[in-house]
Amino acid sequence: MAKNYKGAGCTMTFVAAAVVLSGAALMVGDTAVVAKTDAASGETCVGEAEGVFNLPKAAGAISQGAKVYLSSDGQISTTASGNKLAGKCWAAAANGDNSVDVKLNS
């Protein structure tokens, strides 16, 4: 193994800018992560940066395979303006659905 290998890159350690709850999606720079544990503001937290997660969805239908974006309030939608790219919709979600499966950072 190369001497400079750091890991598989599946998780990212970060300092929580605000209270973080386990399972919450958030952005660390331009990378979407899902918190593995709760963390208080200023505490170190680990986020999953790969995989498929069921996340809260804003109003509107989302087609399978569509690019999805994370808003500052933690909602997933297809609206790029003012939001950050979170990944791709893994399974279609209807307008009335409260959540959607998202493959992070894809």
C-alpha positions in Angstrom: 0.0 0.0 0.0 1.2 3.5 -0.8 2.7 5.4 2.1 0.4 8.3 1.5 -2.9 6.4 1.6 -5.3 8.0 4.0 -8.4 5.8 3.7 -11.3 4.9 1.5 -12.9 8.4 1.6 -16.3 7.1 2.7 -16.4 9.4 5.7 -15.4 13.0 6.5 -14.5 14.3 9.9 -15.6 18.0 10.5 -16.2 20.5 13.2 -20.0 21.2 13.6 -20.8 24.8 12.9 -24.2 24.3 14.7 -25.9 21.5 16.5 -26.0 18.4 14.3 -28.3 15.4 14.8 -27.4 11.9 13.7 -28.9 11.2 10.3 -29.1 14.8 9.3 -27.8 15.8 5.8 -25.5 18.9 5.7 -22.8 20.3 3.5 -19.1 20.4 4.4 -17.9 22.9 1.9 -19.2 21.4 -1.4 -19.5 17.8 -0.1 -22.8 16.4 1.2 -22.5 14.3 4.3 -25.0 12.5 6.6 -24.0 12.8 10.3 -23.2 9.5 12.0 -23.7 10.9 15.5 -25.1 13.9 17.3 -22.7 16.8 17.8 -22.9 20.2 19.6 -21.7 23.3 17.9 -17.9 23.3 17.9 -17.6 19.5 18.4 -16.0 17.1 16.0 -18.4 15.0 14.0 -18.1 12.3 11.4 -20.3 12.3 8.3 -20.9 9.6 5.7 -19.9 11.0 2.3 -21.0 7.9 0.2 -24.0 5.7 0.1 -27.8 6.0 -0.3 -29.7 7.7 2.4 -33.4 8.5 2.9 -33.6 12.3 3.4 -36.3 14.9 4.0 -37.8 16.2 0.7 -39.3 19.6 -0.2 -42.6 19.7 -2.1 -42.5 18.4 -5.6 -41.9 15.2 -7.4 -38.3 14.0 -8.1 -37.5 11.6 -11.0 -35.1 8.7 -10.5 -31.6 9.7 -11.5 -32.2 13.4 -11.3 -29.6 15.7 -9.7 -30.8 16.8 -6.3 -29.8 19.7 -4.1 -29.7 20.3 -0.4 -31.2 23.5 1.0 -30.0 25.3 4.1 -33.0 23.9 6.0 -32.0 20.3 5.2 -34.6 19.6 2.5 -33.8 17.8 -0.8 -35.2 19.2 -4.0 -34.3 19.6 -7.7 -33.9 23.4 -7.2 -30.3 24.3 -7.9 -30.6 28.1 -7.2 -29.5 28.9 -3.7 -28.8 25.2 -2.9 -25.9 22.9 -3.1 -25.6 19.7 -5.1 -26.2 16.7 -2.8 -26.2 13.8 -5.3 -28.7 11.9 -7.4 -32.2 10.7 -6.7 -32.0 6.9 -6.2 -35.7 6.1 -6.4 -38.4 8.3 -7.7 -40.4 10.3 -5.2 -43.9 11.7 -5.6 -45.1 15.2 -4.8 -46.7 14.1 -1.5 -43.7 12.1 -0.3 -41.9 13.5 2.7 -38.6 11.9 1.9 -36.5 10.7 -1.0 -33.6 8.2 -1.4 -30.4 10.1 -2.4 -27.0 8.7 -3.5 -24.6 11.2 -2.0 -22.1 13.1 -4.1 -22.7 11.2 -7.3 
